[in-house]
Amino acid sequence: MTPDRDDLRRLHFINALFAHVTGHDLYLAEQIKSAIAFSLAELEAQTAAHPEYAAKFDAAFNAAAAALLAKAFAHLPAHGFFHWNAASTLTAATPLFAREEVMAGLRHLAPYRESTLLVTNLRPALIPPEKRATARRVREYDDALAFIRDLAAARTAPNANLQLLFL
């Protein structure tokens, strides 16, 4: 990907993630994106010098955005928030451990009528960027997405509004 394409992808990512703050205003989303990028300026400079660090920068950017989102939701006492990083361990994205992590998140969010469950790095955990995206890996990723969606639908109260975000 070109740097311009990466910036546009990050802008849309921030715009979707912080829609409750920006109201889908791309100017405000750009301000948030710039603030996150500024906090990662040293890593961004290293990425410019060494393009192979791009995945590392993307992971750091996503982590910083998730932390910022957690802080934003902390100020909304009626809105629950849970973040699961599927790449936190080598086995985190496997079905058994994924179920355990998602269930922990759903238990945490159960008291809230409005909540957000953020799942990050599921794709890189199941389809590593340095490896080929084989049909088996893609199928496992699609199965994991469907499994998490179905589990969240089955374990969320009918009167609750759960936003499930995959990044």
N, C-alpha and C positions, 0 to 999 in steps of 0.2 A: 504494500500500500504506500502511496505517496504521503508525505507529511500533510498536505492539504486535505486529503481524503481522511486521514486519521483525525485531524482537527474537526472536520465536519461530523465524523462518526461520534467523537466525544461530545460535541455540541448537542447533537440529537439525544445522546445518552443522558446528558445532564438535563436537557429540556424535559424528557420523559420522567426522569427520576424525581425532579424537583417541580413537577407541574403544579403541585399544591402551593408552591411559593411563587413561581414565575407566571402562572396563568398561561402557560405556553408562549410566553414572550421570549423570542430568541435573543433579544438584547440582554435581558436579565439572565438568561441561561449562559450567555457568553461571559457575563461578569462572574458568575459562579465558576465556570470552567477556567477562566483566567486566574481566579484566586487559587483554585486547586493546583493548576499548573505552576503558579508562582511558588507555592509551598514545596513543589517538587523541582524547582529550578535547577538544582545541581544535577539531579538525575536526568533531567531533560537535556542539559548541556552534554552530559556523557552520551546520551542517546544520539545527539546530533553528530558527535565525533565517532561513535561506534553504533551503527544501525542495528547490530545484532542485539543491542540492549532494549529494543523496542518492546518486546514482550514483558520485560522487567518493568519498564515505565508504565505500560498499560495496566499491569497488576497493581502497581503502586497507586496509579490514578484511580482505579476502581476501589481500592481499599480506602483511599482518602475520601472519595465521594460517599462510600458507605458509612464511614465514620461521621462525616458531615451530616448525612441524612439521619443517622441515629441521634445526633445532637439536636437536629431540627425537630424530630418527633419527641424528644425528651421534654420539650416545652409544651407539648400537647398532651396533658394527662389523660384525656379520653381516647387517645390513639395509641395502640400498641405497635411495637416494632421489634422484629427479630431478624438478625443477619446470620446466614450460614454460608461459610466459605467452603465449598466442596473440595477445594484443593489443599485444605489445611493439613491433611495427612495423606499418605499414599492410598489408604483404603477408605477414605471418607466418602467417596462417590460410589462405592459398591452398594448394591441394593440393601444389604443388612444394615450397614452403618448409615446410609442415607436415610433409611426409615427411622432409625433411632434419632438422628439429628433433626429431621423434619418434625417428628412427634414431639421432641423437646421444644421446638419452636412453637408448635401449635398449642402445647400445654401452656407455654408462656403467654400466648396471645389469647387464650380462651376467655379471660375476664373482659376483654375489650369488644365493643360493638364494631369499632373501626380499627383495622390493623393492617400492617404491611409485613409480609414475609419476603425478605430479599435473599435470593440464592445467587451467589457469585462463583465463578470459575468452574461451573459444572462441565462445560464443553472442553476447556483445556485439561480437566482432570480425566475425562474419558477419551478425548481425542487430542493427545499431546501435540503441540505445534511442530515439534521436531520429528514426529512420526507421521506416516501416511494415514489419511482418513479412509481406512478400509471399510468395506460394507458392514463388517461385524462391529467395528467401533461406532459407526454412524447409527446402526441399529440399537446398540447399547445406550447411546446418548438419547435417541428418540424414546426408547423404553423408559429411561430414567425420567425424562420430562413428563411423559404420560403418567408414570407411577407417582411422581410428586404432585401433579395436578389432581389425580384421582384421590390420593391420600388426603390432600388438603380439602377437597370437596366433601369427602366422607367424614372427616373429623372436625369440620367447622360447623358451628351452630347455624341453623337456617336463618336466624335473625341477625347474624353477624355479616359484616362486609369486609372480606379479606382480599387485599390486593396481593397477588403473587407475582413477584418480579424476578426474572432470570437475567443475569448479566454475565 
